[in-house]
Protein backbone atom coordinates (compact mmCIF):
# COMPACT_ATOMS: atom_id res chain seq x y z
CA UNK A 1 0.00 0.00 0.00
CA UNK A 2 3.00 2.25 0.56
CA UNK A 3 3.86 2.11 -3.16
CA UNK A 4 0.30 3.17 -4.02
CA UNK A 5 0.52 6.15 -1.66
CA UNK A 6 3.89 7.26 -3.02
CA UNK A 7 2.76 6.91 -6.63
CA UNK A 8 -0.57 8.64 -6.02
CA UNK A 9 1.22 11.41 -4.13
CA UNK A 10 3.52 12.02 -7.09
CA UNK A 11 0.67 11.86 -9.62
CA UNK A 12 -1.45 14.16 -7.45
CA UNK A 13 1.15 16.92 -7.62
CA UNK A 14 1.91 16.38 -11.31
CA UNK A 15 -1.80 16.57 -12.18
CA UNK A 16 -2.35 19.70 -10.07
CA UNK A 17 0.67 21.46 -11.60
CA UNK A 18 -0.44 20.66 -15.16
CA UNK A 19 -4.00 21.69 -14.37
CA UNK A 20 -2.83 25.05 -13.06
CA UNK A 21 -0.51 25.37 -16.07
CA UNK A 22 -3.45 24.80 -18.45
CA UNK A 23 -5.55 27.36 -16.55
CA UNK A 24 -2.77 29.94 -16.79
CA UNK A 25 -2.47 29.27 -20.53
CA UNK A 26 -6.22 29.78 -20.97
CA UNK A 27 -6.23 33.07 -19.11
CA UNK A 28 -3.01 34.33 -20.71
CA UNK A 29 -4.08 33.53 -24.28
CA UNK A 30 -7.65 34.77 -23.83
CA UNK A 31 -6.59 38.07 -22.25
CA UNK A 32 -3.96 38.73 -24.92
CA UNK A 33 -6.27 37.93 -27.82
CA UNK A 34 -9.08 40.05 -26.37
CA UNK A 35 -6.79 42.98 -25.61
CA UNK A 36 -5.28 42.74 -29.08
CA UNK A 37 -8.75 42.78 -30.60
CA UNK A 38 -9.67 46.04 -28.87
CA UNK A 39 -6.20 47.62 -28.72
CA UNK A 40 -4.26 46.41 -31.78
CA UNK A 41 -0.65 47.47 -32.08
CA UNK A 42 -0.34 48.30 -28.40
CA UNK A 43 2.91 46.38 -27.86
CA UNK A 44 1.28 43.24 -26.49
CA UNK A 45 3.23 39.96 -26.75
CA UNK A 46 0.96 38.77 -29.56
CA UNK A 47 1.10 38.97 -33.34
CA UNK A 48 -2.21 38.60 -35.18
CA UNK A 49 -2.80 38.74 -38.89
CA UNK A 50 -5.95 37.84 -40.81
CA UNK A 51 -5.25 34.11 -40.86
CA UNK A 52 -3.09 33.23 -37.85
CA UNK A 53 -1.83 34.35 -34.48
CA UNK A 54 1.35 33.99 -32.45
CA UNK A 55 1.37 34.47 -28.70
CA UNK A 56 4.81 34.99 -27.22
CA UNK A 57 6.23 34.03 -23.87
CA UNK A 58 5.89 36.98 -21.50
CA UNK A 59 8.58 39.65 -22.02
CA UNK A 60 10.08 37.86 -25.04
CA UNK A 61 9.57 37.46 -28.77
CA UNK A 62 9.71 33.64 -28.60
CA UNK A 63 6.46 32.07 -29.87
CA UNK A 64 4.50 30.19 -27.23
CA UNK A 65 1.16 29.48 -28.92
CA UNK A 66 0.48 29.40 -32.64
CA UNK A 67 -2.86 28.96 -34.31
CA UNK A 68 -5.39 29.93 -36.91
CA UNK A 69 -7.16 33.19 -36.22
CA UNK A 70 -10.74 32.19 -36.86
CA UNK A 71 -13.73 31.65 -34.63
CA UNK A 72 -13.93 27.86 -34.95
CA UNK A 73 -10.26 27.32 -34.09
CA UNK A 74 -10.37 29.72 -31.13
CA UNK A 75 -13.54 28.13 -29.73
CA UNK A 76 -12.10 24.64 -30.17
CA UNK A 77 -8.82 25.63 -28.50
CA UNK A 78 -10.63 27.30 -25.58
CA UNK A 79 -13.06 24.42 -25.03
CA UNK A 80 -10.41 21.69 -25.16
CA UNK A 81 -7.89 23.54 -23.02
CA UNK A 82 -10.52 24.39 -20.41
CA UNK A 83 -11.86 20.84 -20.48
CA UNK A 84 -8.44 19.33 -19.90
CA UNK A 85 -7.63 21.81 -17.14
CA UNK A 86 -10.77 20.66 -15.32
CA UNK A 87 -10.04 17.02 -16.17
CA UNK A 88 -6.54 17.24 -14.67
CA UNK A 89 -7.87 19.01 -11.55
CA UNK A 90 -10.46 16.24 -11.00
CA UNK A 91 -7.85 13.57 -11.77
CA UNK A 92 -5.63 15.06 -9.07
CA UNK A 93 -8.57 14.70 -6.67
CA UNK A 94 -8.84 11.02 -7.62
CA UNK A 95 -5.14 10.54 -6.89
CA UNK A 96 -5.68 12.41 -3.63
CA UNK A 97 -8.20 9.74 -2.61
CA UNK A 98 -5.42 7.14 -2.74
CA UNK A 99 -3.09 9.29 -0.62
CA UNK A 100 -5.31 9.02 2.44
CA UNK A 101 -4.63 6.73 5.39
CA UNK A 102 -8.28 5.62 5.26
CA UNK A 103 -9.28 4.96 1.65
CA UNK A 104 -13.01 4.59 2.13
CA UNK A 105 -14.23 7.99 3.21
CA UNK A 106 -17.13 10.08 1.90
CA UNK A 107 -14.77 12.62 0.36
CA UNK A 108 -13.07 9.94 -1.74
CA UNK A 109 -16.41 8.65 -2.99
CA UNK A 110 -17.53 12.15 -3.95
CA UNK A 111 -14.20 12.84 -5.71
CA UNK A 112 -14.53 9.67 -7.77
CA UNK A 113 -18.17 10.48 -8.48
CA UNK A 114 -17.33 13.96 -9.77
CA UNK A 115 -14.61 12.46 -11.96
CA UNK A 116 -16.85 9.85 -13.56
CA UNK A 117 -19.74 12.28 -14.05
CA UNK A 118 -17.36 14.71 -15.77
CA UNK A 119 -15.95 11.98 -18.02
CA UNK A 120 -19.37 10.60 -18.94
CA UNK A 121 -21.22 13.89 -19.48
CA UNK A 122 -18.86 16.62 -20.64
CA UNK A 123 -17.35 14.81 -23.67
CA UNK A 124 -20.86 13.93 -24.88
CA UNK A 125 -21.99 17.55 -24.46
CA UNK A 126 -18.93 18.78 -26.34
CA UNK A 127 -19.54 16.23 -29.10
CA UNK A 128 -23.16 17.37 -29.44
CA UNK A 129 -22.12 21.03 -29.44
CA UNK A 130 -19.50 20.49 -32.13
CA UNK A 131 -21.88 18.37 -34.23
CA UNK A 132 -24.55 21.10 -34.09
CA UNK A 133 -21.99 23.81 -34.85
CA UNK A 134 -20.72 21.86 -37.87
CA UNK A 135 -17.16 21.26 -36.69
CA UNK A 136 -15.24 18.17 -37.92
CA UNK A 137 -15.89 15.27 -35.56
CA UNK A 138 -13.25 12.63 -36.36
CA UNK A 139 -10.81 13.47 -33.55
CA UNK A 140 -13.57 14.45 -31.13
CA UNK A 141 -15.20 11.02 -31.53
CA UNK A 142 -11.98 9.26 -30.51
CA UNK A 143 -11.49 11.52 -27.47
CA UNK A 144 -15.15 11.13 -26.49
CA UNK A 145 -14.86 7.34 -26.64
CA UNK A 146 -11.68 7.36 -24.52
CA UNK A 147 -13.29 9.60 -21.88
CA UNK A 148 -16.41 7.41 -21.82
CA UNK A 149 -14.26 4.32 -21.16
CA UNK A 150 -12.39 6.22 -18.45
CA UNK A 151 -15.71 7.38 -16.99
CA UNK A 152 -17.03 3.82 -16.84
CA UNK A 153 -13.90 2.63 -14.99
CA UNK A 154 -14.17 5.58 -12.59
CA UNK A 155 -17.85 4.68 -12.08
CA UNK A 156 -16.82 1.14 -11.11
CA UNK A 157 -14.15 2.48 -8.74
CA UNK A 158 -16.68 4.85 -7.15
CA UNK A 159 -19.08 1.93 -6.62
CA UNK A 160 -16.30 -0.10 -4.99
CA UNK A 161 -15.38 2.86 -2.77
CA UNK A 162 -19.05 3.40 -1.86
CA UNK A 163 -19.38 -0.27 -0.85
CA UNK A 164 -16.07 -0.08 1.06
CA UNK A 165 -17.35 3.01 2.90
CA UNK A 166 -20.52 1.18 3.93
CA UNK A 167 -18.53 -1.84 5.17
CA UNK A 168 -16.05 0.38 7.00
CA UNK A 169 -18.85 2.33 8.72
CA UNK A 170 -20.49 -0.96 9.78
CA UNK A 171 -17.17 -2.19 11.17
CA UNK A 172 -16.62 1.08 13.04
CA UNK A 173 -20.10 0.75 14.61
CA UNK A 174 -19.35 -2.85 15.63
CA UNK A 175 -16.18 -1.87 17.45
N, C-alpha and C positions, 0 to 999 in steps of 0.2 A: 504494500500500500504506500510505502515511502516513495517508491519510484513514481507512482501515479501523482502523488502530491508535488513532487519536484517538477515533473513534466508539466502538470497543469499550472503550477506557479509560473514557470517560464512562459508557457503559451498564453496565460492570462495577461502578463505584461506586454508580450509581443502584440497580441490582439488589441490591447488598449492603445498602445503607441501608434499602431497603424490606423486605428479608428480616428484618433485625434489628428494624425497626419492627413487623412482623407478630409476631415472636417475643415482643417486649416486650408487645404487646397481649394475646397468648395468656396469658402468665404473669400479667399484671396483672389481667385479667378473671377468670381461673380462681381466683387467690388470693383476690380480693375476694368472689367468689360463694361459695367454700368457707368462708371466714371468716364471712361473713354467715349462712351456713346453721347454723354451730355457735355463733356468738356474735351473734345478732341484736340490733340496737339498740345496738351498741357504738361508734357514731360513725364507722363506716367510710364512705368516699366512695361508697356504693352505696345505692340505694333499691329494695327488693324488695317487691312486693305479690303477691297470689295469681296474677295473670295476666301481669305484666310486670316488667321490671327496668330501672333506669337506673344506669349506672356513670359517675361524674363524673371529670373531670380531677383529678389529684392536687392536694390542698389548695384545691379550689374547689367550687362547687356548680353548675358548668357541665356539662351532660350530654355524655358522650363516647361511650358505647355505649348503645343502646336495644334492647330485644328482648323477646320473649315468654319468660315464665318457666315453661317446660315442658321435659321431658326431650328430646323430639325436636328442638326448636329449639336447645337448648344443645349437643346432640351434633353437629348439623349445623354450627353455628357453629364449634365446636372443630375438627371434622374439616376443614372447608374452610379455615379460617384457618391451621391447621397445615400442610395440604397446600400452600397457596400460599406459606407461609414457606419450606418446603423447595424448592418449585419455583423461587422467586426466587433462593435460595442456589445451586442447581444451574445456573440460567441465568447467574448471575454467573460461575460457573466456565467456562461455555461462552464467554462474552465474554472471560474471562481467556486462553483459548486463542488468541484472535486478537490479544492484546496482545504476544505473545512475538516475539522476533526470528526464531527458528526456529519455524515453524508446526507442522511434522510431528515432534512428539516424543511419547513414550509417555504422558506426563501428559495431553496434549491429547486423545489417543485415549480414554484412560480417563475423562476429564471428559465428553466427548461420549457415551460409552457409558453412563455413569451417568444422564445426562440423558435419553437415549432409553428406557432401561429404566424409569425413573421414569414417563415420559409414556405408555408403552405398558401398564405393569402397574398402577400405583396407581389411575388413574381407573377401570379395569375392576373392580378390587377394591372400590373405593368404590361403584360402581354395583351390584355384586352384594350388598354389605352393605346398602345402602339398599333394594334390591328385597326382600331377605329380611326386613328390619325393617319393611317396609310403608310406607316414606316415599314421597312423590310424586316421580316420576322425570322429569318433563318437562324441567326445567332441567338436571338432572344428565346427561341424555342428550346435550344440546347440548354441555355442557362436556366430557363424555367424548369425543365425536366430535372436538372441536377439539384436545384433547390427543393423541388417537390420530394425527391428521394431523401435528401438531407432532412427535410421536415418530417417525413414519415419515421425515419430513425430517431429523431429527437422526440417525436410523439411516443414511440415505444419506450425510450429512456425516461420520459416524464411519467409514463404509466408505471414503470418499475419503481421509480423514486416515490411516487404517490403510494404504492403498495408498501414499500419499505418504511415510509413515514407512518402508515397505519400500524404496521407490525411493531415498529419501535415505540410508538405511543402506547400500544397495548402492553408491551414489555415493561415500559416505565411505570405504568399503573399497577402492574403485578408486583413489582419490587416495592 
